[in-house]
């Protein structure tokens, strides 16, 4: 148990897990759901970088878990994995109205009116949920029906063998459609389904549709992660790569610039990954300046 609590998942530059390692010095850094630093890996080397100004004498804090989620979800993960209860500024708001609202947006349901972005709260009689913005009621039966359809499709995915990308893609699209109807637009589960769709669509080289889903995830990433979070930077990077591939050079420059602005803070500028990213941005800028001269 002590090993599990102090071990760190070693990831590549794009935060894909590669293995587990023990880093005694890094293990003494405490957790916060509002961290002022981030842990990244350069090969086997663990590097902790500040993502905001840390005053002299202030504690350096990193996040041990995925912070995109409600306070209850984060607390549960920390209790199960690390055996402690977080008391960071974000967690002490548990059960306060703002925290309940955030939980309802990230892990709750959408209003029946698709034009409304309000969040839903459970009625006292437990018959359903009411939108706190427009007052529309959504019955528990309607929610349970959609949730059971999603669960049934998820069970099919679990039972399927790997390699059937088109079938898997079809099922994930059905899940995404159901979640769009059930979940709040900023739902974490909807974002995660779209991330899976992006990955599969890129594998089957459907770049246009992959880009469409990637663009849908960006506003959610911007909401659930702080400004200098590596996952937000990497999502801008994915968007930029797809835009450049599809000939949308100006959009690619904007996305890659946003990626660089974040990832140069979280990853530094000396890694091979960052050098390649900076090179892509320079090539995109050169291409954009070259195109007008071809039209003259």
C-alpha positions in Angstrom: 0.0 0.0 0.0 2.9 2.4 0.8 4.4 1.7 -2.6 1.1 2.4 -4.4 0.6 5.7 -2.5 4.1 7.0 -3.4 4.5 5.6 -6.9 4.0 7.9 -10.0 2.7 6.9 -13.4 5.4 7.7 -15.9 4.0 9.3 -19.1 5.4 10.4 -22.4 5.2 14.0 -23.5 1.6 13.6 -24.6 0.7 12.2 -21.2 0.2 8.6 -22.4 1.1 6.2 -19.6 4.3 4.1 -20.0 4.9 2.6 -16.6 5.3 3.3 -12.9 8.3 4.7 -11.0 9.3 5.6 -7.5 10.6 9.2 -7.1 11.4 9.8 -3.4 11.9 13.5 -3.7 8.8 14.1 -5.8 6.8 11.9 -3.4 7.2 14.5 -0.6 5.4 17.1 -2.7 1.8 17.5 -1.4 -1.4 17.3 -3.4 -3.9 20.1 -4.3 -6.9 20.1 -6.7 -5.7 23.7 -7.5 -2.0 22.9 -8.0 0.7 25.6 -8.6 3.0 23.1 -10.3 2.8 20.1 -12.7 4.8 16.9 -12.9 5.9 15.8 -16.4 8.5 13.3 -17.5 11.4 13.6 -19.9 12.2 9.9 -20.5 12.6 8.5 -17.0 13.4 11.9 -15.5 10.6 13.4 -13.5 10.4 17.2 -13.8 8.2 19.5 -11.6 7.5 22.9 -13.2 5.6 25.8 -11.8 2.5 26.8 -13.7 2.1 30.1 -11.8 4.2 32.4 -9.7 5.0 30.7 -6.4 6.0 33.2 -3.7 9.1 32.6 -1.7 8.4 30.3 1.2 5.0 29.0 -0.3 4.5 25.3 -0.7 4.9 23.6 -4.1 1.8 21.6 -4.9 1.0 19.1 -7.7 -2.2 17.1 -8.4 -2.1 13.4 -7.7 -5.3 12.7 -9.7 -7.3 13.8 -12.7 -8.8 17.1 -11.4 -11.6 17.3 -14.0 -14.6 16.2 -11.9 -16.8 17.1 -9.0 -15.4 17.5 -5.5 -17.0 14.3 -4.4 -15.5 12.4 -7.4 -12.0 13.8 -6.6 -12.4 13.1 -2.9 -13.4 9.5 -3.6 -10.4 9.0 -5.9 -7.9 10.4 -3.3 -9.4 8.4 -0.5 -9.3 5.1 -2.5 -5.8 5.7 -4.0 -4.0 7.8 -1.4 -5.9 7.3 1.8 -6.5 11.0 2.7 -9.1 13.7 2.4 -8.1 16.8 0.5 -8.7 20.2 2.2 -7.5 22.4 -0.6 -9.4 25.7 -1.4 -11.3 23.9 -4.1 -12.4 21.0 -1.8 -13.4 23.0 1.3 -16.4 24.3 -0.8 -18.0 20.8 -0.7 -21.8 21.0 -0.5 -21.8 24.8 -0.8 -24.1 26.1 -3.6 -21.2 26.8 -6.1 -19.9 23.3 -5.6 -23.3 21.7 -6.1 -23.8 23.8 -9.2 -20.3 22.7 -10.5 -21.1 19.1 -9.8 -24.4 19.3 -11.6 -22.7 20.8 -14.7 -19.8 18.4 -14.8 -21.6 15.2 -13.9 -25.3 16.0 -14.1 -28.0 16.3 -16.7 -29.0 18.8 -19.4 -32.2 20.9 -19.7 -35.0 19.6 -21.9 -34.7 22.8 -23.9 -31.6 22.3 -26.0 -31.2 26.1 -26.3 -30.9 26.4 -22.5 -27.5 25.9 -20.8 -28.9 25.7 -17.2 -28.0 23.1 -14.7 -30.5 20.6 -13.1 -31.1 19.9 -9.5 -33.0 16.9 -8.0 -36.5 17.7 -6.7 -37.2 17.1 -3.1 -39.9 14.4 -3.9 -37.3 12.6 -6.1 -39.5 12.4 -9.1 -36.9 14.1 -11.3 -34.8 17.2 -11.9 -35.6 20.9 -12.5 -33.6 23.3 -14.6 -32.3 26.1 -12.4 -32.3 28.6 -15.3 -35.6 28.1 -17.1 -37.6 25.9 -14.7 -38.3 23.0 -17.1 -38.8 19.6 -15.4 -37.0 16.4 -16.5 -38.5 13.2 -15.2 -36.5 10.5 -13.5 -38.0 7.9 -15.9 -36.7 9.8 -18.9 -33.2 10.0 -17.4 -33.1 6.3 -16.4 -34.2 5.3 -19.9 -31.4 7.2 -21.6 -28.8 6.1 -18.9 -29.8 2.4 -19.4 -29.4 2.7 -23.2 -25.9 4.2 -22.7 -25.0 1.4 -20.2 -26.2 -1.3 -22.6 -24.0 0.1 -25.4 -21.1 0.5 -23.1 -21.5 -3.2 -22.1 -21.4 -4.1 -25.8 -18.1 -2.2 -26.1 -16.6 -4.1 -23.2 -17.5 -7.5 -24.7 -16.1 -6.6 -28.1 -12.7 -7.8 -29.3 -10.1 -5.1 -30.4 -9.5 -4.3 -34.0 -13.1 -3.7 -35.2 -12.7 0.1 -35.4 -15.8 0.8 -37.6 -18.1 -1.1 -35.3 -16.6 0.5 -32.2 -16.9 3.9 -33.9 -20.6 3.3 -34.6 -21.3 2.4 -31.0 -19.4 5.4 -29.6 -21.4 7.7 -32.0 -24.6 6.3 -30.6 -23.4 6.8 -27.0 -22.3 10.4 -27.9 -25.8 11.1 -29.3 -27.5 9.8 -26.2 -25.2 11.7 -23.9 -25.9 14.9 -25.8 -29.5 14.5 -25.0 -28.9 13.4 -21.4 -25.8 15.2 -20.1 -25.0 18.9 -19.6 -23.0 20.3 -22.6 -20.0 20.6 -20.2 -20.3 17.0 -19.0 -17.1 15.2 -18.3 -18.5 11.9 -19.6 -19.6 13.5 -22.9 -16.1 15.0 -23.2 -14.5 11.6 -22.6 -16.7 10.0 -25.2 -15.7 12.6 -27.7 -12.0 12.1 -26.9 -12.5 8.4 -27.7 -14.2 9.3 -31.0 -11.3 11.6 -31.9 -8.8 8.8 -31.3 -10.7 6.2 -33.3 -11.4 8.7 -36.2 -7.7 9.5 -36.4 -6.9 5.8 -36.5 -9.2 5.4 -39.5 -7.9 8.7 -41.0 -11.2 10.5 -40.9 -9.5 13.8 -40.2 -12.5 16.1 -40.9 -14.8 14.4 -38.4 -12.0 14.0 -35.9 -11.5 17.8 -36.1 -15.2 18.5 -35.6 -15.2 16.5 -32.3 -11.9 18.0 -31.2 -13.4 21.5 -31.6 -16.4 20.5 -29.5 -14.1 19.4 -26.6 -12.0 22.6 -26.4 -14.6 24.7 -24.5 -15.0 21.9 -22.0 -11.3 21.5 -21.5 -11.1 25.3 -21.0 -13.7 25.0 -18.3 -12.5 22.0 -16.4 -8.8 22.7 -16.4 -6.8 25.7 -15.3 -5.2 27.9 -18.0 -1.8 26.2 -17.9 -2.7 22.6 -17.8 -0.9 20.2 -20.1 -4.0 18.4 -21.2 -5.5 21.7 -22.5 -2.3 22.4 -24.3 -2.3 19.0 -25.9 -5.9 19.3 -27.0 -5.0 22.6 -28.8 -2.1 20.7 -30.3 -4.3 17.9 -31.6 -6.7 20.5 -33.1 -3.8 22.3 -34.7 -2.4 19.2 -36.3 -5.7 18.2 -37.8 -6.4 21.8 -39.1 -3.0 21.9 -40.8 -3.5 18.4 -42.3 -6.8 19.6 -43.7 -5.2 22.8 -45.2 -6.7 25.2 -42.6 -3.4 26.8 -42.1 -4.6 30.0 -40.4 -6.7 28.1 -37.9 -3.7 25.7 -37.4 -1.5 28.6 -36.5 -4.0 29.8 -33.9 -4.4 26.4 -32.3 -0.6 25.6 -32.4 0.2 29.0 -30.9 -2.2 28.3 -28.0 -0.6 24.9 -27.5 2.9 26.4 -27.4 1.8 29.1 -24.9 0.7 26.4 -22.5 3.1 23.6 -23.2 6.3 25.7 -23.0 5.3 26.4 -19.4 4.4 22.8 -18.5 7.0 21.0 -20.7 9.8 23.6 -21.0 11.4 24.2 -24.4 14.3 21.8 -24.5 12.5 18.5 -25.0 12.3 16.8 -28.4 8.5 17.0 -28.2 8.6 20.8 -27.7 11.2 21.3 -30.4 9.0 19.4 -32.9 5.9 21.4 -31.8 7.8 24.7 -32.3 9.0 23.5 -35.7 5.5 22.7 -36.8 4.3 26.1 -35.8 7.2 27.8 -37.7 6.4 25.6 -40.8 2.7 26.6 -40.6 3.6 30.3 -40.4 5.9 29.9 -43.3 3.2 28.2 -45.3 0.7 30.9 -44.5 3.1 33.6 -45.6 3.9 31.7 -48.8 0.3 31.2 -49.9 -0.5 34.8 -50.6 2.6 35.1 -52.8 1.4 32.2 -54.9 -2.0 33.9 -55.5 -0.3 37.2 -56.6 
